[in-house]
Amino acid sequence: MLPFLTKFFGNPSSSYAHGVEPRKALSKARDQVASLLGVPPADASEAITFTGSGTESDNTAIRLAMLANSNSNSNSNSNSNSNSNSNSNALPHIGD
């Protein structure tokens, strides 16, 4: 980790030269986590997300849970008005 705090400190999402090494390291870390979780390497960039803080992680988890619940409601009962309560039951399912 030390090289990325002292020498390779660029933004991995940037297009400038300082971001090249951090981008490679981030990709390697993502592949390692994907391997541990059994995610195929081709899917790692979509399936593994690193965040910058606990708040960002919490917000991402809540947003994805609400989206998943909304999608499952609209897929399971297309004749009902799924917009009226598509997100109202999302939070209780986070711990499931």
C-alpha atoms as an extended CHARMM CRD file, in Angstrom:
* protein
*
        96  EXT
         1         1  MET       CA              0.0000000000        0.0000000000        0.0000000000  PROA      1               0.0000000000
         2         2  LEU       CA              2.8520000000        2.3700000000        0.7510000000  PROA      2               0.0000000000
         3         3  PRO       CA              3.8060000000        2.9640000000       -2.9130000000  PROA      3               0.0000000000
         4         4  PHE       CA              0.2610000000        4.1950000000       -3.5560000000  PROA      4               0.0000000000
         5         5  LEU       CA              0.5280000000        6.7250000000       -0.7370000000  PROA      5               0.0000000000
         6         6  THR       CA              3.9250000000        8.0740000000       -1.7710000000  PROA      6               0.0000000000
         7         7  LYS       CA              4.7970000000        7.3970000000       -5.4100000000  PROA      7               0.0000000000
         8         8  PHE       CA              1.6780000000        6.2700000000       -7.2910000000  PROA      8               0.0000000000
         9         9  PHE       CA             -0.9500000000        8.5890000000       -5.8590000000  PROA      9               0.0000000000
        10        10  GLY       CA             -2.9340000000        9.4480000000       -8.9880000000  PROA      10              0.0000000000
        11        11  ASN       CA             -6.6250000000        8.9200000000       -9.5350000000  PROA      11              0.0000000000
        12        12  PRO       CA             -7.1150000000        5.4650000000      -11.1470000000  PROA      12              0.0000000000
        13        13  SER       CA            -10.0920000000        6.8080000000      -13.1050000000  PROA      13              0.0000000000
        14        14  SER       CA             -8.0950000000        9.5970000000      -14.7060000000  PROA      14              0.0000000000
        15        15  SER       CA             -6.4850000000        9.5790000000      -18.1330000000  PROA      15              0.0000000000
        16        16  TYR       CA             -3.2140000000       11.2130000000      -17.0840000000  PROA      16              0.0000000000
        17        17  ALA       CA              0.0380000000        9.3220000000      -16.4520000000  PROA      17              0.0000000000
        18        18  HSD       CA             -0.1730000000        9.4150000000      -12.6390000000  PROA      18              0.0000000000
        19        19  GLY       CA             -3.3020000000        7.2560000000      -12.7920000000  PROA      19              0.0000000000
        20        20  VAL       CA             -1.7990000000        4.3370000000      -14.7490000000  PROA      20              0.0000000000
        21        21  GLU       CA             -0.1990000000        2.4110000000      -11.8730000000  PROA      21              0.0000000000
        22        22  PRO       CA             -3.1290000000        2.9350000000       -9.4740000000  PROA      22              0.0000000000
        23        23  ARG       CA             -5.4980000000        1.7420000000      -12.2320000000  PROA      23              0.0000000000
        24        24  LYS       CA             -3.4360000000       -1.4440000000      -12.7060000000  PROA      24              0.0000000000
        25        25  ALA       CA             -3.3600000000       -2.0550000000       -8.9370000000  PROA      25              0.0000000000
        26        26  LEU       CA             -7.0930000000       -1.4760000000       -8.6330000000  PROA      26              0.0000000000
        27        27  SER       CA             -7.7820000000       -3.9170000000      -11.4510000000  PROA      27              0.0000000000
        28        28  LYS       CA             -5.5390000000       -6.5210000000       -9.8120000000  PROA      28              0.0000000000
        29        29  ALA       CA             -7.2500000000       -6.0310000000       -6.4440000000  PROA      29              0.0000000000
        30        30  ARG       CA            -10.6720000000       -6.3260000000       -8.0800000000  PROA      30              0.0000000000
        31        31  ASP       CA             -9.6240000000       -9.5790000000       -9.7750000000  PROA      31              0.0000000000
        32        32  GLN       CA             -8.2870000000      -10.9580000000       -6.4720000000  PROA      32              0.0000000000
        33        33  VAL       CA            -11.5260000000      -10.1700000000       -4.6270000000  PROA      33              0.0000000000
        34        34  ALA       CA            -13.5520000000      -11.6340000000       -7.5060000000  PROA      34              0.0000000000
        35        35  SER       CA            -11.5030000000      -14.8290000000       -7.3280000000  PROA      35              0.0000000000
        36        36  LEU       CA            -12.0950000000      -15.1230000000       -3.5700000000  PROA      36              0.0000000000
        37        37  LEU       CA            -15.8430000000      -14.6660000000       -4.1090000000  PROA      37              0.0000000000
        38        38  GLY       CA            -16.0160000000      -17.0150000000       -7.0910000000  PROA      38              0.0000000000
        39        39  VAL       CA            -16.8990000000      -14.2750000000       -9.5780000000  PROA      39              0.0000000000
        40        40  PRO       CA            -15.7010000000      -15.0130000000      -13.1170000000  PROA      40              0.0000000000
        41        41  PRO       CA            -12.8320000000      -12.6710000000      -14.0930000000  PROA      41              0.0000000000
        42        42  ALA       CA            -14.7890000000      -11.3310000000      -17.0610000000  PROA      42              0.0000000000
        43        43  ASP       CA            -17.5090000000      -10.1040000000      -14.6770000000  PROA      43              0.0000000000
        44        44  ALA       CA            -15.1940000000       -8.6620000000      -12.0070000000  PROA      44              0.0000000000
        45        45  SER       CA            -15.2900000000       -5.0540000000      -13.1950000000  PROA      45              0.0000000000
        46        46  GLU       CA            -19.1060000000       -5.0400000000      -13.0540000000  PROA      46              0.0000000000
        47        47  ALA       CA            -19.5490000000       -7.1560000000       -9.9260000000  PROA      47              0.0000000000
        48        48  ILE       CA            -16.8770000000       -5.7500000000       -7.6110000000  PROA      48              0.0000000000
        49        49  THR       CA            -17.1550000000       -2.1150000000       -6.5310000000  PROA      49              0.0000000000
        50        50  PHE       CA            -14.7370000000       -0.3520000000       -4.2160000000  PROA      50              0.0000000000
        51        51  THR       CA            -15.9590000000        2.7600000000       -2.4670000000  PROA      51              0.0000000000
        52        52  GLY       CA            -14.1510000000        5.5860000000       -0.7490000000  PROA      52              0.0000000000
        53        53  SER       CA            -16.0250000000        5.5860000000        2.5560000000  PROA      53              0.0000000000
        54        54  GLY       CA            -18.5240000000        3.8160000000        4.7620000000  PROA      54              0.0000000000
        55        55  THR       CA            -21.2140000000        6.3250000000        3.8770000000  PROA      55              0.0000000000
        56        56  GLU       CA            -20.7070000000        5.7400000000        0.1610000000  PROA      56              0.0000000000
        57        57  SER       CA            -20.8550000000        1.9740000000        0.7660000000  PROA      57              0.0000000000
        58        58  ASP       CA            -24.0670000000        2.2780000000        2.7930000000  PROA      58              0.0000000000
        59        59  ASN       CA            -25.7070000000        4.4990000000        0.1880000000  PROA      59              0.0000000000
        60        60  THR       CA            -24.7010000000        2.1420000000       -2.6220000000  PROA      60              0.0000000000
        61        61  ALA       CA            -26.0930000000       -0.8840000000       -0.7710000000  PROA      61              0.0000000000
        62        62  ILE       CA            -29.3970000000        0.8770000000       -0.0530000000  PROA      62              0.0000000000
        63        63  ARG       CA            -29.6990000000        2.1210000000       -3.6310000000  PROA      63              0.0000000000
        64        64  LEU       CA            -29.0100000000       -1.3510000000       -5.0680000000  PROA      64              0.0000000000
        65        65  ALA       CA            -31.4280000000       -3.0140000000       -2.6340000000  PROA      65              0.0000000000
        66        66  MET       CA            -34.1480000000       -0.5820000000       -3.6340000000  PROA      66              0.0000000000
        67        67  LEU       CA            -33.4070000000       -1.1390000000       -7.3170000000  PROA      67              0.0000000000
        68        68  ALA       CA            -33.4670000000       -4.9240000000       -6.9150000000  PROA      68              0.0000000000
        69        69  ASN       CA            -36.7560000000       -4.7500000000       -5.0070000000  PROA      69              0.0000000000
        70        70  SER       CA            -38.2520000000       -2.4240000000       -7.5920000000  PROA      70              0.0000000000
        71        71  ASN       CA            -37.2100000000       -4.7470000000      -10.4270000000  PROA      71              0.0000000000
        72        72  SER       CA            -38.5590000000       -7.8480000000       -8.6820000000  PROA      72              0.0000000000
        73        73  ASN       CA            -41.8950000000       -6.1280000000       -7.9770000000  PROA      73              0.0000000000
        74        74  SER       CA            -42.3460000000       -5.0250000000      -11.5790000000  PROA      74              0.0000000000
        75        75  ASN       CA            -41.3320000000       -8.4460000000      -12.9210000000  PROA      75              0.0000000000
        76        76  SER       CA            -43.5610000000      -10.4710000000      -10.6000000000  PROA      76              0.0000000000
        77        77  ASN       CA            -46.7870000000       -8.5180000000      -10.9430000000  PROA      77              0.0000000000
        78        78  SER       CA            -46.9650000000       -6.5000000000      -14.1260000000  PROA      78              0.0000000000
        79        79  ASN       CA            -50.7340000000       -5.8570000000      -13.8070000000  PROA      79              0.0000000000
        80        80  SER       CA            -50.5090000000       -3.9710000000      -10.5050000000  PROA      80              0.0000000000
        81        81  ASN       CA            -49.3700000000       -0.4330000000       -9.9220000000  PROA      81              0.0000000000
        82        82  SER       CA            -45.8300000000       -1.3250000000       -8.8410000000  PROA      82              0.0000000000
        83        83  ASN       CA            -44.7520000000        2.3170000000       -8.7300000000  PROA      83              0.0000000000
        84        84  SER       CA            -46.9680000000        3.0370000000       -5.7400000000  PROA      84              0.0000000000
        85        85  ASN       CA            -44.9310000000        0.8800000000       -3.3710000000  PROA      85              0.0000000000
        86        86  SER       CA            -41.9380000000       -0.3400000000       -5.3790000000  PROA      86              0.0000000000
        87        87  ASN       CA            -39.4370000000        1.0360000000       -2.8710000000  PROA      87              0.0000000000
        88        88  SER       CA            -41.4820000000        1.0340000000        0.3240000000  PROA      88              0.0000000000
        89        89  ASN       CA            -40.5120000000       -2.5260000000        1.2610000000  PROA      89              0.0000000000
        90        90  ALA       CA            -36.8740000000       -2.4050000000        0.1340000000  PROA      90              0.0000000000
        91        91  LEU       CA            -35.1930000000       -1.6280000000        3.4390000000  PROA      91              0.0000000000
        92        92  PRO       CA            -36.5320000000       -4.6050000000        5.4390000000  PROA      92              0.0000000000
        93        93  HSD       CA            -35.0000000000       -6.9480000000        2.8580000000  PROA      93              0.0000000000
        94        94  ILE       CA            -31.4450000000       -5.6410000000        3.2200000000  PROA      94              0.0000000000
        95        95  GLY       CA            -30.6750000000       -8.0390000000        6.0830000000  PROA      95              0.0000000000
        96        96  ASP       CA            -32.1150000000      -11.0800000000        4.2750000000  PROA      96              0.0000000000
